[in-house]
Amino acid sequence: DTEVTQTPKHLVMGMTNKKSLKCEQHMGHRAMYWYKQKAKKPPELMFVYSYEKLSINESVPSRFSPECPNSSLLNLHLHALQPEDSALYLCASSQDPNEQFFGPGTRLTVL
Amino acid sequence: GIQVEQSPPDLILQEGANSTLRCNFSDSVNNLQWFHQNPWGQLINLFYIPSGTKQNGRLSATTVATERYSLLYISSSQTTDSGVYFCAVDVTGNQFYFGTGTSLTVIP
């Protein structure tokens, strides 16, 4: 099974809302990733959890907060987002270091 | 940081034609993957190919790590091959950088 699942598929939120994106994998992978992809652009790495250690892309604003409750789950907490944060958010996992597998993504719209 | 450039940026093909997509990178890499992103945004794994040559049906890929490039070959293209093709490279371990992408349209 090479499946990574993400929920929700679509999310619309206001700038004052707090919401969370969820990602799950059951491949026993020890590295999980969040990427952000704007229209007609390549995905950009936001966060990496590898063996429960977090690495951050320093350009990511603090209104995005990752959480890794266990090695199979990865959350992305969203707070006080801006309209320019509207994008496709992709989760991936890999057996560190190795081939990445991506989930279907969450399309986020911030009003 | 590492630069990952893909060419051509856009490609329109007649169904049945062959094509070659290129990925150039500016530094030594540990890993390299090719993906196809479908119109719904799903990234589909095509090849994990840090070096050498692999084939899967009508697709094949070659990475020449010493010369810092990778090629993706698509033969006998089909309309379902349409979408965006990305290469992604890993320099330090768990730090993947995506290329600029090639948008492919296959017309019947």
Interface residues (C-beta under 8 A of the other chain):
Chain A: T2 A31 Y33 Q37 P42 P43 E44 L45 V48 S50 S55 L88 L90 A92 S94 D96 P97 N98 E99 Q100 F101 F102 P104 G105 R107
Chain B: N30 N31 Q33 F35 W40 G41 Q42 L43 N45 Y48 F86 A88 D90 G93 N94 Q95 F96 Y97 F98 G99 T100 G101
